Amino acid sequence: MVRRWFQRGMRPRMVKDQRYRSAYILGAVCPGRDSGAALVLTHVSVAAMNLLLAEVASQLPPGTHAAMLTDNAGWHTANDLRVPPNITLIHLPPYSPELNAIEKVWQSLRDRYLSGRLFSGTQAIVDACCAAWNSLIAETRRIPSLTDYKWAQHVIP
């Protein structure tokens, strides 16, 4: 759901694309380092998750081990998932999006960059997702402001 400020009692006009093309931003963020890594793909699968894990692992500083919170989507829990040795997946309880900090990132991307727009095709959607992610990452302290939960601040050096 996207919220818009508008005059009380009036409904704002907004475009809505009812076609069925889409793209997915598979990403991970680190509030402590104010950084993130993502891939924009037209599908999600175990293979796509393996690509994301490899990308995140490649961006970690040497000697760093990352704990990555995930929900229980099938591509997060599959047996053929290849988790790099410098990443540990922590599966959150079912039906608990409030514990998954990345949900606030997705909502922010939709609210600020992706909603209320019409796209000419799949490539335009992919390009918009890439631009949205790059804008988010370029904005200093945006990642921590969205994802730095008090309960998750126990970082082991």
Kinemage of the C-alpha trace (Angstrom):
@kinemage 1
@onewidth
@group {chain A} dominant
@subgroup {mainchain}
@vectorlist {calphas} color= white
{ca met a 1} P 0.000 0.000 0.000
{ca val a 2} L 1.249 3.484 -0.842
{ca arg a 3} L 0.158 6.553 1.070
{ca arg a 4} L -0.193 10.016 -0.446
{ca trp a 5} L -0.773 13.356 1.273
{ca phe a 6} L -3.873 15.010 -0.090
{ca gln a 7} L -6.694 17.337 0.907
{ca arg a 8} L -9.023 15.790 3.498
{ca gly a 9} L -12.173 14.354 1.966
{ca met a 10} L -10.690 14.183 -1.542
{ca arg a 11} L -9.139 11.194 -3.306
{ca pro a 12} L -5.809 11.832 -5.035
{ca arg a 13} L -5.510 10.817 -8.663
{ca met a 14} L -2.743 8.366 -9.376
{ca val a 15} L -1.863 6.147 -12.289
{ca lys a 16} L -1.987 2.409 -11.815
{ca asp a 17} L -0.390 0.015 -14.244
{ca gln a 18} L -2.546 -3.114 -14.465
{ca arg a 19} L -0.278 -5.057 -16.776
{ca tyr a 20} L 1.583 -8.044 -15.390
{ca arg a 21} L 5.234 -7.373 -16.070
{ca ser a 22} L 7.487 -7.063 -13.072
{ca ala a 23} L 11.010 -7.121 -11.758
{ca tyr a 24} L 12.358 -8.090 -8.380
{ca ile a 25} L 15.023 -6.366 -6.341
{ca leu a 26} L 16.848 -9.033 -4.378
{ca gly a 27} L 18.945 -7.213 -1.847
{ca ala a 28} L 20.651 -7.134 1.496
{ca val a 29} L 21.712 -4.169 3.605
{ca cys a 30} L 24.078 -3.564 6.499
{ca pro a 31} L 22.969 -0.738 8.828
{ca gly a 32} L 26.355 -0.693 10.572
{ca arg a 33} L 28.280 -0.044 7.351
{ca asp a 34} L 25.481 1.985 5.678
{ca ser a 35} L 25.784 -0.210 2.607
{ca gly a 36} L 23.952 -2.809 0.612
{ca ala a 37} L 24.089 -5.134 -2.359
{ca ala a 38} L 21.302 -6.016 -4.749
{ca leu a 39} L 20.408 -7.632 -8.033
{ca val a 40} L 17.415 -6.707 -10.173
{ca leu a 41} L 15.973 -9.727 -11.937
{ca thr a 42} L 12.755 -10.587 -13.731
{ca his a 43} L 12.258 -13.734 -11.663
{ca val a 44} L 13.033 -15.167 -8.242
{ca ser a 45} L 14.392 -18.647 -7.700
{ca val a 46} L 17.060 -20.557 -5.827
{ca ala a 47} L 19.473 -19.692 -8.641
{ca ala a 48} L 18.671 -15.988 -8.185
{ca met a 49} L 19.210 -16.264 -4.422
{ca asn a 50} L 22.540 -18.000 -5.035
{ca leu a 51} L 23.576 -15.060 -7.222
{ca leu a 52} L 22.598 -12.621 -4.457
{ca leu a 53} L 24.518 -14.576 -1.809
{ca ala a 54} L 27.610 -14.620 -4.022
{ca glu a 55} L 27.285 -10.851 -4.616
{ca val a 56} L 26.900 -10.091 -0.894
{ca ala a 57} L 29.826 -12.370 -0.012
{ca ser a 58} L 32.038 -10.645 -2.576
{ca gln a 59} L 31.296 -7.212 -1.086
{ca leu a 60} L 32.083 -8.120 2.522
{ca pro a 61} L 35.389 -6.802 3.849
{ca pro a 62} L 38.026 -9.519 4.380
{ca gly a 63} L 37.572 -11.326 7.679
{ca thr a 64} L 33.929 -10.245 7.988
{ca his a 65} L 31.123 -12.707 8.629
{ca ala a 66} L 27.578 -11.553 7.875
{ca ala a 67} L 24.358 -12.723 9.491
{ca met a 68} L 21.593 -12.332 6.916
{ca leu a 69} L 17.985 -12.283 8.094
{ca thr a 70} L 15.568 -13.986 5.715
{ca asp a 71} L 11.921 -14.914 5.712
{ca asn a 72} L 10.867 -18.446 4.891
{ca ala a 73} L 10.404 -18.013 1.147
{ca gly a 74} L 11.141 -21.209 -0.739
{ca trp a 75} L 14.264 -19.787 -2.364
{ca his a 76} L 15.627 -18.816 1.086
{ca thr a 77} L 15.317 -22.329 2.513
{ca ala a 78} L 15.936 -24.655 -0.441
{ca asn a 79} L 18.337 -27.577 -0.042
{ca asp a 80} L 20.346 -26.562 -3.104
{ca leu a 81} L 21.026 -23.051 -1.773
{ca arg a 82} L 24.777 -22.355 -1.824
{ca val a 83} L 25.535 -20.216 1.237
{ca pro a 84} L 29.097 -18.811 1.154
{ca pro a 85} L 31.252 -19.550 4.223
{ca asn a 86} L 31.278 -15.854 5.260
{ca ile a 87} L 27.456 -15.647 5.497
{ca thr a 88} L 25.046 -17.249 7.952
{ca leu a 89} L 21.332 -17.211 7.139
{ca ile a 90} L 18.990 -16.574 10.047
{ca his a 91} L 15.426 -17.571 9.231
{ca leu a 92} L 12.830 -15.401 10.921
{ca pro a 93} L 9.603 -16.872 12.309
{ca pro a 94} L 6.734 -17.197 9.821
{ca tyr a 95} L 4.355 -14.246 9.433
{ca ser a 96} L 6.691 -11.748 11.098
{ca pro a 97} L 7.519 -9.047 8.522
{ca glu a 98} L 7.907 -6.546 11.371
{ca leu a 99} L 11.132 -8.342 12.357
{ca asn a 100} L 12.592 -8.187 8.851
{ca ala a 101} L 14.254 -4.799 8.467
{ca ile a 102} L 14.531 -5.132 4.685
{ca glu a 103} L 10.736 -4.793 4.473
{ca lys a 104} L 11.135 -1.107 5.357
{ca val a 105} L 13.645 -0.751 2.535
{ca trp a 106} L 11.190 -2.253 0.035
{ca gln a 107} L 8.403 0.028 1.282
{ca ser a 108} L 10.653 3.076 1.000
{ca leu a 109} L 11.643 2.161 -2.567
{ca arg a 110} L 7.989 1.751 -3.552
{ca asp a 111} L 6.910 4.979 -1.842
{ca arg a 112} L 9.722 7.205 -3.085
{ca tyr a 113} L 10.636 5.846 -6.492
{ca leu a 114} L 8.434 3.141 -7.953
{ca ser a 115} L 4.738 3.701 -7.217
{ca gly a 116} L 2.356 5.774 -9.278
{ca arg a 117} L 4.300 5.278 -12.501
{ca leu a 118} L 3.604 3.671 -15.840
{ca phe a 119} L 6.417 1.745 -17.485
{ca ser a 120} L 6.817 1.116 -21.197
{ca gly a 121} L 8.017 -2.459 -20.708
{ca thr a 122} L 10.112 -4.877 -18.721
{ca gln a 123} L 13.405 -3.098 -19.427
{ca ala a 124} L 11.942 0.193 -18.176
{ca ile a 125} L 10.869 -1.560 -14.960
{ca val a 126} L 14.347 -3.058 -14.491
{ca asp a 127} L 15.959 0.332 -15.174
{ca ala a 128} L 13.657 2.061 -12.656
{ca cys a 129} L 14.439 -0.579 -10.011
{ca cys a 130} L 18.178 -0.164 -10.592
{ca ala a 131} L 17.896 3.629 -10.379
{ca ala a 132} L 15.795 3.373 -7.197
{ca trp a 133} L 18.306 1.045 -5.511
{ca asn a 134} L 21.275 3.199 -6.545
{ca ser a 135} L 19.524 6.322 -5.213
{ca leu a 136} L 18.839 4.599 -1.908
{ca ile a 137} L 22.453 3.423 -1.530
{ca ala a 138} L 23.841 6.850 -2.491
{ca glu a 139} L 21.847 8.611 0.234
{ca thr a 140} L 24.093 8.754 3.300
{ca arg a 141} L 22.579 7.249 6.478
{ca arg a 142} L 19.332 6.189 4.721
{ca ile a 143} L 19.976 2.461 5.250
{ca pro a 144} L 20.516 2.809 9.034
{ca ser a 145} L 17.512 5.105 9.379
{ca leu a 146} L 15.296 2.447 7.817
{ca thr a 147} L 16.789 -0.740 9.235
{ca asp a 148} L 18.745 -0.149 12.438
{ca tyr a 149} L 16.483 -1.997 14.874
{ca lys a 150} L 17.500 -1.867 18.532
{ca trp a 151} L 17.153 -5.644 18.912
{ca ala a 152} L 19.581 -6.203 16.020
{ca gln a 153} L 22.416 -4.005 17.311
{ca his a 154} L 24.415 -6.822 18.845
{ca val a 155} L 27.325 -6.885 16.420
{ca ile a 156} L 30.186 -9.221 17.162
{ca pro a 157} L 33.530 -7.652 16.126
